[in-house]
Amino acid sequence: MVKRLIHILFMPCRQATLLIEKRNANRITSFQKIRLKAHLMICKWCRAYNHKINVMEDLMRKIFTQDAPDKFNNIDLQTFKDKLKEKLK
């Protein structure tokens, strides 16, 4: 009962999940960080959501920060450019 009351007083889960997303976009204030941290200490569901979001962010960062030149060599790129120029004519 006490945890539930504290949970409601600190912040509802709906707001906590929104703040988790904002934090990942670096659009959160210091006061909101403190409130979010307090909520995550209390709520196991939001902690699990936070963990999943962090894992997904890490995976996406690894996928999208790989350099494109490593995937394609210059000959392939030039061939693609030539074919594209021919189609545009």
PyMOL CGO cylinders between C-alpha atoms (Angstrom):
from pymol import cmd
from pymol.cgo import CYLINDER

trace = [
    CYLINDER, 0.00, 0.00, 0.00, 2.79, 2.43, 0.89, 0.3, 1, 1, 1, 1, 1, 1,
    CYLINDER, 2.79, 2.43, 0.89, 4.68, 1.69, -2.34, 0.3, 1, 1, 1, 1, 1, 1,
    CYLINDER, 4.68, 1.69, -2.34, 1.54, 2.28, -4.36, 0.3, 1, 1, 1, 1, 1, 1,
    CYLINDER, 1.54, 2.28, -4.36, 0.89, 5.61, -2.63, 0.3, 1, 1, 1, 1, 1, 1,
    CYLINDER, 0.89, 5.61, -2.63, 4.49, 6.73, -3.14, 0.3, 1, 1, 1, 1, 1, 1,
    CYLINDER, 4.49, 6.73, -3.14, 4.27, 5.54, -6.75, 0.3, 1, 1, 1, 1, 1, 1,
    CYLINDER, 4.27, 5.54, -6.75, 1.24, 7.74, -7.37, 0.3, 1, 1, 1, 1, 1, 1,
    CYLINDER, 1.24, 7.74, -7.37, 2.71, 10.74, -5.58, 0.3, 1, 1, 1, 1, 1, 1,
    CYLINDER, 2.71, 10.74, -5.58, 6.08, 10.64, -7.34, 0.3, 1, 1, 1, 1, 1, 1,
    CYLINDER, 6.08, 10.64, -7.34, 4.95, 10.10, -10.89, 0.3, 1, 1, 1, 1, 1, 1,
    CYLINDER, 4.95, 10.10, -10.89, 2.57, 7.84, -12.83, 0.3, 1, 1, 1, 1, 1, 1,
    CYLINDER, 2.57, 7.84, -12.83, 4.06, 5.23, -15.16, 0.3, 1, 1, 1, 1, 1, 1,
    CYLINDER, 4.06, 5.23, -15.16, 2.69, 7.00, -18.22, 0.3, 1, 1, 1, 1, 1, 1,
    CYLINDER, 2.69, 7.00, -18.22, 4.76, 10.06, -17.40, 0.3, 1, 1, 1, 1, 1, 1,
    CYLINDER, 4.76, 10.06, -17.40, 7.80, 7.98, -16.48, 0.3, 1, 1, 1, 1, 1, 1,
    CYLINDER, 7.80, 7.98, -16.48, 7.88, 6.21, -19.85, 0.3, 1, 1, 1, 1, 1, 1,
    CYLINDER, 7.88, 6.21, -19.85, 7.58, 9.57, -21.60, 0.3, 1, 1, 1, 1, 1, 1,
    CYLINDER, 7.58, 9.57, -21.60, 10.53, 10.89, -19.59, 0.3, 1, 1, 1, 1, 1, 1,
    CYLINDER, 10.53, 10.89, -19.59, 12.56, 7.78, -20.46, 0.3, 1, 1, 1, 1, 1, 1,
    CYLINDER, 12.56, 7.78, -20.46, 12.06, 8.55, -24.13, 0.3, 1, 1, 1, 1, 1, 1,
    CYLINDER, 12.06, 8.55, -24.13, 12.86, 12.23, -23.61, 0.3, 1, 1, 1, 1, 1, 1,
    CYLINDER, 12.86, 12.23, -23.61, 16.01, 11.32, -21.70, 0.3, 1, 1, 1, 1, 1, 1,
    CYLINDER, 16.01, 11.32, -21.70, 17.22, 9.23, -24.62, 0.3, 1, 1, 1, 1, 1, 1,
    CYLINDER, 17.22, 9.23, -24.62, 16.67, 12.25, -26.88, 0.3, 1, 1, 1, 1, 1, 1,
    CYLINDER, 16.67, 12.25, -26.88, 18.54, 14.50, -24.38, 0.3, 1, 1, 1, 1, 1, 1,
    CYLINDER, 18.54, 14.50, -24.38, 15.48, 16.68, -23.78, 0.3, 1, 1, 1, 1, 1, 1,
    CYLINDER, 15.48, 16.68, -23.78, 15.02, 16.30, -20.04, 0.3, 1, 1, 1, 1, 1, 1,
    CYLINDER, 15.02, 16.30, -20.04, 15.68, 18.72, -17.18, 0.3, 1, 1, 1, 1, 1, 1,
    CYLINDER, 15.68, 18.72, -17.18, 17.66, 17.94, -14.04, 0.3, 1, 1, 1, 1, 1, 1,
    CYLINDER, 17.66, 17.94, -14.04, 14.50, 17.97, -11.92, 0.3, 1, 1, 1, 1, 1, 1,
    CYLINDER, 14.50, 17.97, -11.92, 12.83, 15.50, -14.28, 0.3, 1, 1, 1, 1, 1, 1,
    CYLINDER, 12.83, 15.50, -14.28, 15.90, 13.24, -14.10, 0.3, 1, 1, 1, 1, 1, 1,
    CYLINDER, 15.90, 13.24, -14.10, 15.63, 13.15, -10.31, 0.3, 1, 1, 1, 1, 1, 1,
    CYLINDER, 15.63, 13.15, -10.31, 11.91, 12.37, -10.40, 0.3, 1, 1, 1, 1, 1, 1,
    CYLINDER, 11.91, 12.37, -10.40, 12.48, 9.67, -13.03, 0.3, 1, 1, 1, 1, 1, 1,
    CYLINDER, 12.48, 9.67, -13.03, 15.26, 8.09, -10.98, 0.3, 1, 1, 1, 1, 1, 1,
    CYLINDER, 15.26, 8.09, -10.98, 12.99, 8.02, -7.91, 0.3, 1, 1, 1, 1, 1, 1,
    CYLINDER, 12.99, 8.02, -7.91, 10.21, 6.42, -9.94, 0.3, 1, 1, 1, 1, 1, 1,
    CYLINDER, 10.21, 6.42, -9.94, 12.55, 3.79, -11.39, 0.3, 1, 1, 1, 1, 1, 1,
    CYLINDER, 12.55, 3.79, -11.39, 13.71, 2.84, -7.89, 0.3, 1, 1, 1, 1, 1, 1,
    CYLINDER, 13.71, 2.84, -7.89, 10.10, 2.08, -6.95, 0.3, 1, 1, 1, 1, 1, 1,
    CYLINDER, 10.10, 2.08, -6.95, 8.52, 0.67, -10.12, 0.3, 1, 1, 1, 1, 1, 1,
    CYLINDER, 8.52, 0.67, -10.12, 9.86, -2.63, -11.44, 0.3, 1, 1, 1, 1, 1, 1,
    CYLINDER, 9.86, -2.63, -11.44, 7.78, -2.38, -14.64, 0.3, 1, 1, 1, 1, 1, 1,
    CYLINDER, 7.78, -2.38, -14.64, 9.28, 0.96, -15.63, 0.3, 1, 1, 1, 1, 1, 1,
    CYLINDER, 9.28, 0.96, -15.63, 12.74, -0.34, -14.76, 0.3, 1, 1, 1, 1, 1, 1,
    CYLINDER, 12.74, -0.34, -14.76, 12.18, -3.23, -17.16, 0.3, 1, 1, 1, 1, 1, 1,
    CYLINDER, 12.18, -3.23, -17.16, 10.92, -0.82, -19.84, 0.3, 1, 1, 1, 1, 1, 1,
    CYLINDER, 10.92, -0.82, -19.84, 13.97, 1.38, -19.28, 0.3, 1, 1, 1, 1, 1, 1,
    CYLINDER, 13.97, 1.38, -19.28, 16.27, -1.62, -19.67, 0.3, 1, 1, 1, 1, 1, 1,
    CYLINDER, 16.27, -1.62, -19.67, 14.57, -2.68, -22.94, 0.3, 1, 1, 1, 1, 1, 1,
    CYLINDER, 14.57, -2.68, -22.94, 14.78, 0.84, -24.35, 0.3, 1, 1, 1, 1, 1, 1,
    CYLINDER, 14.78, 0.84, -24.35, 18.49, 1.08, -23.48, 0.3, 1, 1, 1, 1, 1, 1,
    CYLINDER, 18.49, 1.08, -23.48, 19.22, -2.26, -25.16, 0.3, 1, 1, 1, 1, 1, 1,
    CYLINDER, 19.22, -2.26, -25.16, 17.30, -1.20, -28.28, 0.3, 1, 1, 1, 1, 1, 1,
    CYLINDER, 17.30, -1.20, -28.28, 19.08, 2.18, -28.40, 0.3, 1, 1, 1, 1, 1, 1,
    CYLINDER, 19.08, 2.18, -28.40, 22.48, 0.46, -28.17, 0.3, 1, 1, 1, 1, 1, 1,
    CYLINDER, 22.48, 0.46, -28.17, 21.62, -1.97, -30.96, 0.3, 1, 1, 1, 1, 1, 1,
    CYLINDER, 21.62, -1.97, -30.96, 20.30, 0.78, -33.22, 0.3, 1, 1, 1, 1, 1, 1,
    CYLINDER, 20.30, 0.78, -33.22, 23.37, 2.92, -32.54, 0.3, 1, 1, 1, 1, 1, 1,
    CYLINDER, 23.37, 2.92, -32.54, 25.63, 0.01, -33.55, 0.3, 1, 1, 1, 1, 1, 1,
    CYLINDER, 25.63, 0.01, -33.55, 23.66, -0.64, -36.73, 0.3, 1, 1, 1, 1, 1, 1,
    CYLINDER, 23.66, -0.64, -36.73, 23.37, 2.95, -37.94, 0.3, 1, 1, 1, 1, 1, 1,
    CYLINDER, 23.37, 2.95, -37.94, 26.86, 4.19, -37.08, 0.3, 1, 1, 1, 1, 1, 1,
    CYLINDER, 26.86, 4.19, -37.08, 28.67, 1.71, -39.26, 0.3, 1, 1, 1, 1, 1, 1,
    CYLINDER, 28.67, 1.71, -39.26, 30.45, 3.44, -42.12, 0.3, 1, 1, 1, 1, 1, 1,
    CYLINDER, 30.45, 3.44, -42.12, 28.94, 2.99, -45.58, 0.3, 1, 1, 1, 1, 1, 1,
    CYLINDER, 28.94, 2.99, -45.58, 32.32, 2.94, -47.43, 0.3, 1, 1, 1, 1, 1, 1,
    CYLINDER, 32.32, 2.94, -47.43, 33.18, -0.28, -45.61, 0.3, 1, 1, 1, 1, 1, 1,
    CYLINDER, 33.18, -0.28, -45.61, 30.12, -1.93, -47.10, 0.3, 1, 1, 1, 1, 1, 1,
    CYLINDER, 30.12, -1.93, -47.10, 30.66, -0.84, -50.73, 0.3, 1, 1, 1, 1, 1, 1,
    CYLINDER, 30.66, -0.84, -50.73, 33.84, -0.55, -52.72, 0.3, 1, 1, 1, 1, 1, 1,
    CYLINDER, 33.84, -0.55, -52.72, 34.52, 2.30, -55.15, 0.3, 1, 1, 1, 1, 1, 1,
    CYLINDER, 34.52, 2.30, -55.15, 33.89, 0.22, -58.27, 0.3, 1, 1, 1, 1, 1, 1,
    CYLINDER, 33.89, 0.22, -58.27, 30.40, -0.72, -57.10, 0.3, 1, 1, 1, 1, 1, 1,
    CYLINDER, 30.40, -0.72, -57.10, 29.62, 2.90, -56.26, 0.3, 1, 1, 1, 1, 1, 1,
    CYLINDER, 29.62, 2.90, -56.26, 30.83, 4.15, -59.63, 0.3, 1, 1, 1, 1, 1, 1,
    CYLINDER, 30.83, 4.15, -59.63, 28.82, 1.46, -61.45, 0.3, 1, 1, 1, 1, 1, 1,
    CYLINDER, 28.82, 1.46, -61.45, 25.72, 2.47, -59.52, 0.3, 1, 1, 1, 1, 1, 1,
    CYLINDER, 25.72, 2.47, -59.52, 26.28, 6.16, -60.35, 0.3, 1, 1, 1, 1, 1, 1,
    CYLINDER, 26.28, 6.16, -60.35, 26.76, 5.41, -64.05, 0.3, 1, 1, 1, 1, 1, 1,
    CYLINDER, 26.76, 5.41, -64.05, 23.57, 3.34, -64.22, 0.3, 1, 1, 1, 1, 1, 1,
    CYLINDER, 23.57, 3.34, -64.22, 21.65, 6.06, -62.41, 0.3, 1, 1, 1, 1, 1, 1,
    CYLINDER, 21.65, 6.06, -62.41, 22.92, 8.75, -64.82, 0.3, 1, 1, 1, 1, 1, 1,
    CYLINDER, 22.92, 8.75, -64.82, 21.84, 6.59, -67.80, 0.3, 1, 1, 1, 1, 1, 1,
    CYLINDER, 21.84, 6.59, -67.80, 18.35, 6.16, -66.40, 0.3, 1, 1, 1, 1, 1, 1,
    CYLINDER, 18.35, 6.16, -66.40, 17.98, 9.88, -65.75, 0.3, 1, 1, 1, 1, 1, 1,
    CYLINDER, 17.98, 9.88, -65.75, 18.81, 10.77, -69.38, 0.3, 1, 1, 1, 1, 1, 1,
]
cmd.load_cgo(trace, "trace")
